[in-house]
Amino acid sequence: MSLSDAQVLEAVSSLIDDNTGKPFVAAKAVKNIKISDAELSLDVVLAYPANSQHEPVRLRFEAALVPLAEQRKLSVRVGSLITSHSAQRGVPLLSGVKNVIAVASGKGGVGKSTTAANLALALSAEGARVGILDADIYGPSQPLMMGLQGQRPETPDGKSLKPLESHGVQTMSIGYLVDADQAMVWRGPMVSQALQQLLNDTRWDNLDYLVIDMPPGTGDIQLTLSQKVPVTGAVIVTTPQDIALLDARKGVTMFQKVGIPILGMVENMAIHVCSHCGHAEHIFGEGGAARMAADFGVDVLGSLPLDMGIRLAADGGTPTVAADPDGKVAELYKAIARKVAVKVGEKAQDFSGKFPKIVIQNN
């Protein structure tokens, strides 16, 4: 029986990507179809990292193609290709970075830094090259969370910095450059300049995603980020508590005003399950993030429990995704990370880095 590419595409046209809700064929993820008398092969190329999903996807494609293959050897390869996506107009891409994801909140104490660290680790676990920048100049916490407190980055040329690596993630923080007890008594312009230097002077090594752990509030750092940094999208972290949601709303409107899309919201400390009796209780309220997300037309990417293990892992320098990669909480973080990556993958691609600069001179 002779086969055509059209027949192969028709055979797999009903397969839906569970992460995007769209058919693989419609998303143009099916590529490199090769048909011979001996073999039928194709590639499934996802626009987001999903190592944990590769085998289930491969098995689904093989099951759909078995009736067509007949005596041919069937080969389905599943992988990911992460590309640069659009950010604010007129802001050039960072060297060595394809996509920038800001993790922000309107107020402190909602677990934003812990979420940022685990989000970076989850993206890395799914196969992406990831970095995390601690943009909280006044209160950097990533050195402690990533187990790098007291270490100093190398400066090969006296100008640039090599990021420190932990758990497979490249990291940079002002906390690596000053003593842990030193207070940063700086005015806004100095803080903004420090952020730009950390971003631009760090030798990020071919990152698919740079996660920026933002300080709380809507001040100088946030304004600098919107004007100078090509942010692909922002993730808002909140708790269900009304006062946290009130400040989170300000964070959403700030990003909307400066033209940075909201990728979604993460509801932290959504529920507490007693480690002794198993009683579940919504200590900070229930459903607040869902109501706020509906008001702004954004998605809730996931809800995380109020769990002592999350806090202990972060304080110990090995966040949950690295400390217990197969645990239930790590699975929640990985599911959130896939949703974030899918949101980024659905944005328009940025081809600016592929075009040469055109200089017009009068001779």
WOGIGI-V501335 format. One record per residue. N is the residue number from 1. PHI is phi in whole degrees, -180 to 180 (* if undefined). NEAR is the number of other ideal C-beta (glycine too) atoms within 10 Angstrom. D_LAST is the distance of its C-alpha to the last C-alpha in Angstrom with 1 decimal. Layout:
n | phi | near | d_last
N | PHI | NEAR | D_LAST
N | PHI | NEAR | D_LAST
//
This chain:
n | phi | near | d_last
1 | * | 8 | 66.1
2 | -82 | 6 | 62.5
3 | -123 | 18 | 60.1
4 | -122 | 10 | 56.8
5 | -59 | 12 | 54.1
6 | -63 | 9 | 55.2
7 | -67 | 13 | 58.7
8 | -64 | 22 | 57.6
9 | -63 | 14 | 55.5
10 | -64 | 12 | 58.5
11 | -65 | 18 | 60.8
12 | -109 | 22 | 58.8
13 | -66 | 13 | 57.6
14 | -89 | 10 | 60.3
15 | -76 | 18 | 59.4
16 | -105 | 14 | 58.2
17 | -74 | 22 | 56.1
18 | -62 | 12 | 58.4
19 | -82 | 18 | 55.5
20 | -108 | 20 | 53.5
21 | 77 | 8 | 56.3
22 | -118 | 13 | 54.3
23 | -64 | 15 | 54.9
24 | -59 | 22 | 53.0
25 | -66 | 18 | 52.2
26 | -63 | 12 | 50.8
27 | -83 | 17 | 48.6
28 | 58 | 9 | 47.3
29 | -87 | 22 | 48.7
30 | -91 | 22 | 50.4
31 | -137 | 12 | 48.1
32 | 55 | 10 | 48.4
33 | -71 | 17 | 51.7
34 | -130 | 12 | 53.1
35 | -126 | 18 | 56.3
36 | -138 | 10 | 58.3
37 | -66 | 9 | 61.9
38 | -103 | 8 | 62.2
39 | -148 | 12 | 60.0
40 | -126 | 21 | 58.6
41 | -138 | 18 | 55.8
42 | -160 | 22 | 53.2
43 | -113 | 16 | 51.2
44 | -113 | 23 | 51.4
45 | -111 | 17 | 48.3
46 | -88 | 26 | 48.6
47 | -89 | 23 | 45.8
48 | -145 | 27 | 47.6
49 | -75 | 27 | 49.4
50 | -160 | 24 | 53.1
51 | -55 | 15 | 54.7
52 | -70 | 15 | 58.1
53 | -101 | 20 | 57.7
54 | -60 | 18 | 56.6
55 | -66 | 10 | 60.2
56 | -59 | 12 | 61.7
57 | -65 | 20 | 58.8
58 | -60 | 15 | 59.2
59 | -65 | 12 | 62.9
60 | -66 | 19 | 62.5
61 | -67 | 21 | 60.1
62 | -63 | 13 | 62.5
63 | -63 | 12 | 65.4
64 | -74 | 16 | 63.7
65 | -97 | 20 | 62.7
66 | -54 | 12 | 66.0
67 | -61 | 8 | 67.5
68 | -84 | 17 | 64.6
69 | -67 | 19 | 64.3
70 | 53 | 10 | 67.8
71 | -88 | 7 | 68.0
72 | -76 | 17 | 64.3
73 | -72 | 10 | 63.2
74 | -103 | 15 | 61.5
75 | -134 | 15 | 58.6
76 | -121 | 20 | 56.8
77 | -109 | 14 | 54.2
78 | -115 | 21 | 53.3
79 | -152 | 14 | 50.3
80 | -131 | 21 | 47.6
81 | -132 | 14 | 43.8
82 | -94 | 21 | 42.3
83 | -118 | 14 | 38.8
84 | -76 | 22 | 36.5
85 | -124 | 21 | 37.3
86 | -64 | 16 | 35.7
87 | -129 | 23 | 35.8
88 | -65 | 17 | 34.6
89 | -64 | 7 | 31.5
90 | 83 | 7 | 28.4
91 | -102 | 17 | 30.2
92 | -70 | 12 | 28.7
93 | -66 | 17 | 31.3
94 | -77 | 22 | 32.8
95 | -64 | 11 | 32.1
96 | 81 | 16 | 35.1
97 | -132 | 23 | 36.7
98 | -87 | 23 | 37.0
99 | -140 | 28 | 39.2
100 | -115 | 28 | 40.3
101 | -118 | 25 | 43.8
102 | -91 | 27 | 45.0
103 | -108 | 24 | 48.8
104 | -136 | 28 | 49.9
105 | -152 | 29 | 53.0
106 | -80 | 24 | 53.8
107 | -143 | 19 | 56.3
108 | -84 | 15 | 57.3
109 | 85 | 11 | 60.3
110 | -103 | 25 | 59.8
111 | 87 | 21 | 58.8
112 | -64 | 27 | 55.1
113 | -66 | 27 | 54.2
114 | -63 | 23 | 57.0
115 | -65 | 25 | 55.7
116 | -62 | 31 | 52.1
117 | -63 | 32 | 53.3
118 | -71 | 30 | 55.5
119 | -64 | 29 | 52.8
120 | -62 | 34 | 50.4
121 | -66 | 29 | 53.2
122 | -69 | 29 | 54.2
123 | -62 | 30 | 50.7
124 | -66 | 25 | 50.7
125 | -63 | 23 | 54.2
126 | -86 | 21 | 53.1
127 | 111 | 20 | 50.5
128 | -89 | 24 | 47.3
129 | -91 | 21 | 45.2
130 | -131 | 26 | 45.6
131 | -129 | 26 | 44.8
132 | -133 | 31 | 46.3
133 | -110 | 29 | 44.8
134 | -86 | 28 | 47.3
135 | -91 | 28 | 45.5
136 | -85 | 25 | 48.7
137 | -67 | 22 | 47.7
138 | -77 | 13 | 51.0
139 | -138 | 14 | 53.3
140 | -67 | 23 | 51.9
141 | -124 | 20 | 54.4
142 | -65 | 30 | 52.7
143 | -55 | 22 | 53.4
144 | -70 | 19 | 57.1
145 | -65 | 27 | 57.0
146 | -93 | 27 | 55.0
147 | 71 | 17 | 57.3
148 | -122 | 20 | 54.6
149 | -62 | 16 | 55.9
150 | 91 | 10 | 55.5
151 | -89 | 13 | 52.8
152 | -124 | 10 | 49.4
153 | -74 | 17 | 46.2
154 | -80 | 10 | 44.5
155 | -126 | 12 | 41.1
156 | -59 | 9 | 39.7
157 | -119 | 7 | 36.8
158 | 81 | 5 | 38.2
159 | -123 | 8 | 35.8
160 | -98 | 14 | 36.5
161 | -122 | 20 | 40.0
162 | -89 | 15 | 41.7
163 | -64 | 24 | 43.8
164 | -80 | 21 | 47.5
165 | -115 | 13 | 49.2
166 | -147 | 23 | 52.6
167 | 54 | 21 | 54.4
168 | 82 | 13 | 51.3
169 | -116 | 27 | 49.1
170 | -78 | 24 | 46.2
171 | -134 | 29 | 46.7
172 | -148 | 26 | 45.2
173 | -158 | 27 | 46.8
174 | -63 | 24 | 46.8
175 | -65 | 25 | 50.4
176 | -79 | 21 | 49.4
177 | -106 | 15 | 47.8
178 | -130 | 13 | 50.6
179 | -68 | 8 | 54.3
180 | -59 | 10 | 56.3
181 | -91 | 5 | 58.1
182 | -77 | 10 | 55.2
183 | -87 | 9 | 54.5
184 | -89 | 15 | 50.9
185 | -91 | 7 | 51.3
186 | -120 | 15 | 47.8
187 | -83 | 8 | 46.4
188 | -51 | 12 | 44.3
189 | -59 | 10 | 40.8
190 | -68 | 13 | 41.8
191 | -65 | 21 | 43.2
192 | -63 | 20 | 40.1
193 | -65 | 13 | 38.0
194 | -63 | 18 | 40.5
195 | -62 | 25 | 40.3
196 | -63 | 14 | 36.5
197 | -67 | 15 | 36.8
198 | -62 | 21 | 39.6
199 | -72 | 22 | 37.6
200 | -86 | 13 | 34.2
201 | -93 | 12 | 35.5
202 | -87 | 24 | 38.1
203 | -84 | 17 | 37.3
204 | -62 | 21 | 38.7
205 | -103 | 13 | 39.4
206 | 52 | 10 | 38.6
207 | -85 | 22 | 40.6
208 | -76 | 23 | 41.6
209 | -140 | 27 | 42.8
210 | -112 | 29 | 42.4
211 | -91 | 31 | 45.4
212 | -106 | 25 | 45.0
213 | -83 | 26 | 48.3
214 | -81 | 27 | 47.7
215 | -73 | 22 | 49.8
216 | -68 | 22 | 52.2
217 | 100 | 17 | 51.3
218 | -136 | 18 | 48.2
219 | -106 | 13 | 46.6
220 | -62 | 18 | 43.5
221 | -61 | 23 | 43.2
222 | -64 | 22 | 43.4
223 | -67 | 14 | 40.8
224 | -60 | 20 | 38.4
225 | -59 | 27 | 39.1
226 | -70 | 19 | 38.3
227 | -95 | 12 | 34.9
228 | -116 | 17 | 33.6
229 | -116 | 24 | 35.3
230 | -78 | 24 | 35.0
231 | -83 | 22 | 38.7
232 | -72 | 26 | 39.9
233 | -177 | 21 | 43.2
234 | -122 | 28 | 46.0
235 | -113 | 25 | 49.7
236 | -100 | 30 | 52.1
237 | -106 | 29 | 55.2
238 | -148 | 31 | 58.3
239 | -107 | 25 | 62.1
240 | -71 | 23 | 64.4
241 | -65 | 18 | 65.5
242 | -58 | 10 | 64.9
243 | -69 | 12 | 63.4
244 | -70 | 26 | 60.9
245 | -65 | 23 | 60.0
246 | -60 | 14 | 59.5
247 | -75 | 18 | 56.8
248 | -63 | 27 | 55.3
249 | -61 | 16 | 54.8
250 | -66 | 13 | 52.6
251 | -63 | 26 | 50.5
252 | -63 | 21 | 50.1
253 | -65 | 13 | 49.1
254 | -62 | 19 | 46.6
255 | -65 | 22 | 44.7
256 | -64 | 14 | 45.0
257 | -65 | 10 | 43.4
258 | -97 | 15 | 40.3
259 | 80 | 12 | 39.9
260 | -102 | 23 | 41.3
261 | -69 | 18 | 43.8
262 | -91 | 22 | 47.3
263 | -76 | 26 | 48.3
264 | 155 | 20 | 51.9
265 | -119 | 27 | 54.6
266 | -116 | 29 | 56.8
267 | -95 | 28 | 60.3
268 | -97 | 24 | 61.5
269 | 54 | 24 | 65.1
270 | -72 | 23 | 66.2
271 | -152 | 17 | 69.7
272 | -119 | 16 | 71.9
273 | -111 | 12 | 74.4
274 | -61 | 9 | 77.2
275 | -72 | 9 | 77.3
276 | -97 | 5 | 81.1
277 | -110 | 7 | 82.4
278 | 83 | 7 | 79.4
279 | -68 | 8 | 79.5
280 | -99 | 10 | 76.1
281 | -144 | 11 | 75.1
282 | -90 | 14 | 72.1
283 | -62 | 13 | 72.1
284 | -100 | 22 | 68.9
285 | 102 | 16 | 69.7
286 | -140 | 13 | 69.0
287 | 78 | 13 | 66.4
288 | -64 | 21 | 64.2
289 | -65 | 28 | 60.9
290 | -64 | 15 | 61.8
291 | -66 | 11 | 62.4
292 | -67 | 22 | 59.2
293 | -61 | 21 | 57.2
294 | -65 | 11 | 58.7
295 | -62 | 11 | 57.8
296 | -100 | 15 | 54.1
297 | 70 | 7 | 54.0
298 | -119 | 20 | 53.2
299 | -100 | 15 | 55.1
300 | -87 | 21 | 57.4
301 | -76 | 24 | 56.2
302 | 167 | 22 | 59.5
303 | -122 | 18 | 62.2
304 | -117 | 23 | 63.2
305 | -80 | 17 | 66.6
306 | -83 | 18 | 67.6
307 | -129 | 18 | 68.4
308 | -63 | 10 | 69.3
309 | -62 | 14 | 68.0
310 | -63 | 24 | 64.4
311 | -67 | 13 | 64.7
312 | -63 | 12 | 66.3
313 | -65 | 24 | 63.7
314 | -67 | 24 | 60.8
315 | -65 | 13 | 62.5
316 | -86 | 12 | 63.3
317 | 85 | 17 | 59.7
318 | -134 | 19 | 60.1
319 | -55 | 31 | 59.5
320 | -50 | 26 | 61.7
321 | -62 | 27 | 59.4
322 | -87 | 22 | 59.4
323 | -74 | 20 | 63.0
324 | -139 | 16 | 64.7
325 | -63 | 15 | 62.2
326 | -103 | 6 | 65.0
327 | -78 | 14 | 66.6
328 | -65 | 10 | 66.8
329 | -68 | 18 | 64.5
330 | -61 | 22 | 61.8
331 | -64 | 15 | 62.1
332 | -65 | 20 | 61.4
333 | -63 | 28 | 58.3
334 | -66 | 24 | 57.1
335 | -64 | 15 | 57.8
336 | -64 | 23 | 55.7
337 | -62 | 30 | 52.9
338 | -63 | 24 | 52.9
339 | -65 | 21 | 52.8
340 | -62 | 27 | 49.9
341 | -65 | 29 | 48.0
342 | -64 | 20 | 48.9
343 | -60 | 23 | 47.6
344 | -66 | 25 | 44.3
345 | -63 | 21 | 44.3
346 | -84 | 14 | 44.8
347 | -77 | 18 | 41.7
348 | -63 | 7 | 38.5
349 | -73 | 12 | 36.4
350 | -107 | 18 | 33.1
351 | -103 | 10 | 30.5
352 | -62 | 13 | 27.6
353 | -71 | 10 | 27.9
354 | -95 | 8 | 27.5
355 | -98 | 7 | 24.1
356 | -73 | 5 | 20.9
357 | -78 | 4 | 18.5
358 | -104 | 5 | 15.5
359 | -114 | 5 | 12.3
360 | -104 | 4 | 9.6
361 | -120 | 4 | 6.2
362 | -97 | 3 | 3.8
363 | -99 | 2 | 0.0
//
